[in-house]
Amino acid sequence: MKSTQLLIRTGLIGAILAITEPALATQAHSAPEGLYAHQLAHIFFIISMGVLTYWLRERKLVQAVGWRHIQYSALFFILWNVDAFFVHLVEEQLALIDIQRVGLWEINITSTANSPVLLWLYYAAKLDHLLCVPALLFLFFGLRRLLKDAETQTTRTVPP
Amino acid sequence: MIVNSLPIWIIDMVGSILMIIFSFLCLNLIGALRNRDKSNVIWTYLFWVCLGLAGFAVSRSAGHILKQILVLSGNENLWSFIRPYSGAINSLMFVFVASVTLFFERIWKIYQQISRDKQALQGVRDELLFLNQNLESLVAERTKELALSEHNYRRIFEVSRDMILVTRPDGTIINMNPAGYDILGLEKDDDFPSRKNFADFFVHAAEWQAVKRALERYAFVANAEVSFKHKADHQIRVLVSASRDVGFSDKEDTIQFFVRDIEQRRQIEEQIAQADKLASIGQLSAGIAHEINNPLGVILGYTQLLIRHEAADTEKYNDLKTIEKHVRNCKSIVEDLLNFARSSKPKEDVVRMDKALDDVIHFIQQHAGLDNIEVKRQYLPSVPEMVLDEKKIKQVFMNLLMNAKHAIGEKGTLTISTDFNPVEGQVIVRVADTGHGIEERNLARIFDPFFTTKPTGEGTGLGLSVSYGIIKNHGGDILVESKVGQGSIFTIVLPLITANPRVNHAKIHSYH
């Protein structure tokens, strides 16, 4: 009885494989997918840091200096993600900005939108380490404070 | 717009290096935190966040540094080849860090729960540790407390003046305190109480049934007055309180009884009532006697005056003599009533009690005869001389001995004894006979004036009343115990008043 069922099932699977077109097996991924995935990752990062900030405040953990610094770190990471998202958007996704190296330390930035503000915004946004380095710096301060608190804490109590 | 790219280059390079440095510093800190408390899920969470950020920093910064180097060195094609890998790894690191970060709320809740459980466990652990370290002393202390408690309750059980009794629900006695033995007149060595049932001590079975019913219905009984059988073949009145002990242990239910002997209290109450009654009668008698005494004196005086002027053996003379005789009888009764009423102050003669008793016994032997009656004299030589109204005390003895002789009838024993209690300052005289005794219903009335059980004409019913009045007038007391068919004991208790005032003084002080 069992061998009969096995035979029927094997036959059905074989028939399906025989009549299926090979092109339907996988989906093709063209070039923009990498950029879109990267941009979505930035959005996910922003949401994630936003959620972390919300719970830190909701649980009133920010009353402690260490957690408050970690909150600042999350906020800087949000700003950095916005900045990076903007740079990718104007340079690669919308192709509003074009950069050409004209010398060893000189670059020519041009915009198809013909907007000087956009050019200067882009130039400023390129300095994104001014946001992500402070983010890690605040994380460092926060963790250092938490370690200090843990060292001085003699009696552990249930957190709020 | 042509701009200087140096600031971008410097910030990019320096920033990339700083990112790697700080991300690893963060990893180092969180590593230190984890080492302090490896079970802390928050530190674990932050460790994974920092690990993700370090991966992100390395992948990004390495990519940026490599890009700058390759572009500046003119190897842009190589960078174009590496760039997609760098960007993909960078994107994966974003997602990794963001994903881990999203678990913060869940991790925090777990941390709170673990912290609470840990704290509770810590408390239990501390308690267990304390108990473990101090178990021996705690057990010793508890044992001491229990022993003290047991001693206290045992002491209450042992020294209680009331009976404390524990029985099974059917009344079978389990345990009884020493006071119980005393109340029931039992000896500790008696074959008791294991085979006895509490119901056996009730005079009336109905009273036991009533107590039992109340216990079944209300589980307690408060101050039920019942009669108990005393071993000495008489009844005693007691107050019974009881409560059922239900469900304390797996053992069967028990009943705890508390029994208070109120026989003595009842007797005292009866004595007080008797004394009150006699005092009232005495007051009434004194009033009547005073009113009658004067007219009787007038009648007697005039009768004697008439007799003096009348020749003897005449009918009128004989009539007057009859009047005189009856008036004298009346005066005698009135005097007895006044004696009962204690209206006159007793004289102060120095009397030896045994001598006064001997005089009276001798008088009775001479005039009334005590031939078939064995007279036992048990005088205590140490009884001191007392200040008493000798004539009246002898009258009391006369009344008691004549009553005893009458009660004994043809043959029996008359025991007269004296005793002295120096502590209380009392002299006691007992007149015991083996006569027919006094019925219980008459005991309360024997000191009432004109109460007599003798046939009409044989007694006035004033003898014991007068005796009572005389003894009370001396500050004493007269008591009676009697059993029908076995005899009676009259006990006179007199306060010791001697001719030596220092002795009296000492006695008075001893009273206070």
Interface residues (C-beta under 8 A of the other chain):
Chain A: G34 A37 H38 A41 H42 F44 F45 I47 S48 M49 V51 L52 W55 L56 R59 R101 V102 L104 W105 E106 I107 N108 I109 T110 P116 L119 Y123 K126 L127 D128 H129 L130 C132 V133 L136 L137 L139 F140 L143 R144 L146 L147 A150 E151 R156 T157 V158 P159
Chain B: M1 I2 V3 N4 S5 L6 P7 I8 W9 I11 D12 V14 G15 S16 L18 M19 F22 S23 L25 C26 L29 I30 A32 L33 R36 D37 L46 C50 L53 A57 V71 L72 P84 G87 A88 N90 S91 F94 V95 V97 A98 S99 T101 L102 F104 E105 W108 Y111 Q112 S115 R116 K118 Q119
